[in-house]
Amino acid sequence: MRRWVVSGLTFGAVLPGLFLLWMGFVAFRGLSAVPKQSEMAVIFGTAVTAKGKPRPALQERLQEGLRLWRAGLVRTVMVSGAIESGNRRDEARIMADWLMVRGVPEAAIIVDSHGNNTWLTALHVARLHPQRAVVVTQWFHILRAEWALGRAGVSPVSGAAPSRFRLAELWYLFRDSVALPVYVLTKAPPG
């Protein structure tokens, strides 16, 4: 009985410690991401307002993608998002319009209105066969987004994230630290 108690306590102490190390690695990879010259930037969508305006996190992603395009690091920008169930807003179309107002020509933008999650976006990018891609998302999502594109067949992949940090993003770090192992175990490369 004593051995079971000691084993349980040891396991109960080691597992959370390993998970904290994993979260640290996910955070480090996202915070240290450096975009490389690529054919395409892939800006991952997130919620928009009921009036069809990008919320702050999405606006930051768009600004980062615009910065990459203006610097000549990418030739095309893929905006990928969902059609929101509540307000029926097309995140990708709103993102494309935001970029065009700021000088990105329509011919340089690929609109993916069916990128309902990271994996679907990765599959949609892979169908285009870009030579290189930069994922543009918040820091906590970089590693999972890079992994998903790589698993879908896009290579090489680098990342770019806005430099702004919000305390609430620690929850998203936890969520992505759980989601990536789930992706590794459940997402098969396209056949």
Buried (B, 14 or more C-beta within 10 A) or exposed (E): EEEEEEEEEEEEEEEEEEEEEBBEEBBEBBEEBEBBBBBBBBBBBBBBEEEBEBEEBBBBBBBBBBBBBEEEBBBBBBBBBBBBEEEEBBBBBBBBBBBEEEEBEEEBBBBBBBBBEBBBBBBBBBEBEBEBBBBBBBBBBBBBBBBBBBBBBBEEBBBBBBEEEEEEBEEBBBEBBEBBEEBEEEBEEEE
